[in-house]
Amino acid sequence: MKRHTLLAALMLSALAMQPVLAEDAHHPDQKAGEMAPAADQAIQKMQVNTKRMQIQLDVISQ
């Protein structure tokens, strides 16, 4: 179970780091910190998938 929790935590932290690692130099027309709607939707979809995977891992561990 610890391995699954660690894996989920690593995936969530990697997801949280994506905006920090983004390069804004090639997008001068966007304001700093402003994300494109498509990217926002992709992040929301990844979060839903991560939650679903965590539920599945919890069921398997029981």
C-alpha positions as CSV (number, residue, x, y, z in Angstrom):
1,M,0.0,0.0,0.0
2,K,2.9,2.4,0.8
3,R,4.2,1.9,-2.8
4,H,0.8,2.9,-4.3
5,T,0.5,5.9,-2.0
6,L,4.0,7.0,-2.9
7,L,3.3,6.6,-6.6
8,A,0.1,8.6,-6.4
9,A,1.9,11.4,-4.5
10,L,4.7,11.5,-7.0
11,M,2.2,11.7,-9.9
12,L,0.3,14.5,-8.2
13,S,3.5,16.5,-7.4
14,A,4.6,16.1,-11.1
15,L,1.2,17.4,-12.2
16,A,1.5,20.4,-9.9
17,M,5.0,21.2,-11.2
18,Q,3.9,21.6,-14.9
19,P,3.0,25.3,-14.7
20,V,6.2,26.0,-12.9
21,L,8.3,24.4,-15.6
22,A,6.5,26.1,-18.5
23,E,8.5,28.4,-20.7
24,D,6.6,31.7,-21.2
25,A,9.3,33.4,-23.4
26,H,7.7,32.1,-26.6
27,H,4.2,33.3,-25.6
28,P,4.5,37.1,-25.1
29,D,0.8,37.7,-25.8
30,Q,-0.3,35.7,-22.7
31,K,-0.2,37.2,-19.2
32,A,2.1,35.5,-16.7
33,G,0.3,32.6,-14.9
34,E,-2.6,32.6,-17.5
35,M,-3.2,29.1,-18.9
36,A,-4.9,28.2,-22.1
37,P,-8.4,26.7,-21.7
38,A,-7.3,23.4,-23.4
39,A,-4.4,23.0,-21.0
40,D,-6.8,23.7,-18.1
41,Q,-9.2,21.0,-19.3
42,A,-6.4,18.5,-19.8
43,I,-5.2,19.1,-16.2
44,Q,-8.8,18.6,-14.9
45,K,-9.0,15.4,-16.9
46,M,-5.7,14.1,-15.5
47,Q,-6.8,14.9,-12.0
48,V,-10.1,12.9,-12.5
49,N,-8.1,10.0,-13.9
50,T,-5.7,10.1,-11.0
51,K,-8.5,10.1,-8.4
52,R,-10.1,7.2,-10.3
53,M,-6.8,5.3,-10.3
54,Q,-6.4,5.9,-6.5
55,I,-9.8,4.5,-5.9
56,Q,-9.0,1.4,-7.9
57,L,-5.7,1.0,-6.1
58,D,-7.6,1.2,-2.7
59,V,-10.1,-1.4,-3.8
60,I,-7.3,-3.7,-5.0
61,S,-5.4,-3.3,-1.7
62,Q,-8.4,-4.3,0.3
